[in-house]
Amino acid sequence: MIKRTIFTEDHELFRASVRKFVEQDLVPHHEKWEEACKVDREAWLKAGEAGLLCCDAPEEYGGSGADFLYNAVVIEELARAGITGPGFTVHSDMMATYIASFGTEAQKKTWLPKMISGEVIGALAMTEPGAGSDLKAIRTTAVRHGDDYIINGQKVYISNGQNCDLLVVACKTNPAAGARGVSLILVEATRPGFKRGKNLKKIGLKAQDTSELFFDDVRVPASNLLGEENKGFSLLMTKLARERLTQAIRSIVVAEQAIQWTVDYTKERKAFDQTIGDFQNTRFKLAELATQTVAGRALVDQCIALFMKNELDPVDAAMAKLYACDLHVKTVDECLQFFGGYGYMLEYPIARAYIDARIVRIAGGAAEIMKQIIGKSLFGER
């Protein structure tokens, strides 16, 4: 396989510590978390202590001041072990980045240290029953009343929704203005009128708590506004490339792991007096998947390198997500076939990977949205 060049020796030392943490502190508990559909808060505190949360947060707020590659290492090692429960990526690579990038000094000092330690769990509340990828269609409102905003509305499919202590909520502060009337507001989960709905039952990602949330006259101070009023949509757009890149990073790792699991299994499993791996079909199919995954790895690593230089174009990020996520779904499906009936048993990681795979073509922007973005760029449209 092509040697990766984006990580330094320090990154790989960090990777070793992350892998050890995952194996010792997450893997043994993951089945229990899947049954409970929720991760113990203790896992978040341990992850914070181990330096796995908000790796690239600035030192002045309690972070290590590391680069994004450390975040990428965490994403990769969680994916490699099949850990889908702790919503660390939503917390570190989505929600916290809004505070770090657009928050006031007071907001940063109040929340980032607690998010880095795992004391405060973050969630991003964007999606609504009638608004998914089309965020300008959200209906949750935030009405200014003196020195406060009063928030009313509903959100759904919110990762970390049951565990979260703090949310970045997309609201309409000017409902008549469409996308130009959206604002981002910090909401503490302790605010009167904020209610968590049921922990939603899903096809996969069962250890990841996912909730519907309700806002009934939730009053927050105007100082909780992130950035400028009515500029929330443009702020969201600046972070979509990172969000889609994190999805692509995870998907490529899962595809790589699925291929390795299949190679290991087919070396041992016998049929008709030879191993499954001796059949030409097995080798040709795995060769095809491996080649596609290496190509995907090259694309994703190039996008990581561009992101590190603040040069990752939204179209390139969309391409990386589209390719990697489609390949993720295809690879776990085709690899599972070689396991036969065993591939349908949850004791095998390929079965769990198959169950968890389908969401990647939806989360972070549906595959069709990625195609729309790419298609527009081909015709010189924005």
Buried (B, 14 or more C-beta within 10 A) or exposed (E): EEEEEEBEEEBEEBBEBBBEBBEEBBEEBBBEBBEBBBBBEEBBBBBBEBBBBBBBBBEEBBBBEBBBBBBBBBBBBBBBBBBBBBBBBBBBBBBBBBBBEBBBEEBBEBBBBBBBBBEBBBBBBBBBEEBBBEBBEBBBBBBEEEEBBBBBBBBBBBBBBBBBBBBBBBBBBBBEEEBEBBBBBBBBBEBEBBEBBEBBEBEBBBBBBBBBBBBEEBEBEBEBBBBEBBBBBEBBEBBBBBBBBBBBBBBBBBBBBBBBBBBEBBEEBEEEEEBBBBBEEBEEBBEEBBEBBBBBBEBBBBBBBBBBEEEBEBBBBBBBBBBBBBBBBBBBBBBBEBBEEBBEEEEBBBBBBBBBBBBBBBBBBBBEBBEBBBEEBEEEEE
